[in-house]
Amino acid sequence: MAYAIVINLDRESNPDVVCNELWNVIKDSMTDVGFFYIRNTFTINLPEQEACELARQTVESIEAHLEYYNRHLHRYLKDFYGFDIAATTNLLMPAKEKIYLQEDLLEEI
């Protein structure tokens, strides 16, 4: 039931110093509410609807806080989407069709 949220900032159109500052706020906020962080992906063991709602609420709370400083997080977001981790394909692994099991090994177990 693990779900992932991907967040990417538009670093091509915005200054690095601002993006780095925003990223630290995003990372801290997402991990504070229970997401585990790896690079630009935040994972959590929640159903899709709950994970997405939690991510949206977290980003909206950041947005509300940044309005005080006249910044708008959505201007800096390039990607903000979620996906079920079970639906991913690890392209570093061989295709399923190319994985062969030696049956006599299975019989020994």
N, C-alpha and C positions, 0 to 999 in steps of 0.2 A: 504494500500500500504506500510505498515511498513515492513522493512527488517532488519534482524539481521546478524551480523558478529561475529563469535566466534573466539577468539584467546587464545590459551593455550601455555605456554612456557614449554619446556622439563626440568622440575625442577629435575627430577631424575638423569639426566646426567650432569647437570651444577650447579655451586655454587649458593646458595641462594642469596648472595650479588649481583652477576651479574644479576641474573634473576629479582630481585627486582628493580634494577636500570633500566634495560631494560623495565620492565613492566610500570614503572612510565613514561618513555619516550613514550611508546605506548599509554598509557591511555591519557596522555596530548595531544599527536598529534591527536588521533582519536576524542577527544572531541573538540579540536580546529577547526576541519573541519566540525563539526555539529552532530557527533554521540552522543547519550545519553548512559551513561555507567552504567551497573549493573553487578557486579562481573566480569566474563570474557566475557560478551556479550555486544556488541555495537549495538544500534538500531538507525534507521533513517527512516524518512518518505520519501523514494525515491523508484522508481522502481528498480527491481533487478539489471539490467545492470548498472544503475547509481551508486547504492550503492556499488556494487562490484568493479566498476572502481575506485570510490573514496577511498575505503579501500585499494585496490592494490597500488594506487598512494601514499597514506599516508605511507604504509609500505615501499614502494620503496624509498620514501624521507628519512625515518628513516635509511634505509639501506645505502643510499648514504652518509648520515651524519656520520654514524658509521664507514664507510670505512676509514675515516680520522684517527680514533682511532684503526684501524686494527681489528675491530670487524665486524662480519657478522650476522645480525639478523636472517637470515634463518637457521643458525646453531642451534639457540635456540628455533625455533618454533616447537611445537609439532602438533598443530592444527591451521588451518587458513581456515575457510569455512563460507559460508553464507547460509541463508535460509529465506524463506518467513514466517513471523510470523503467517499468517493466516493458514499455513499448519501444525502448531504444535498442539499437543494434550497435554493438561494439565492432567497429571496422578494423580494429587491430587483431581481432580473432579471425581464423579462417571461416569461410562460409560453412553453414551446417552441412551442406552436401559433400564437403571435403573432409569432414570429421568421421573417421572410421573407428569402430570399437572392435577389438579382438575378442571374440565370444568366449574363448577358452579362459581369458582373464576374468570375465564376469562369473563364470562357473566356480572359480576358486574362492570367490568372495562369499 
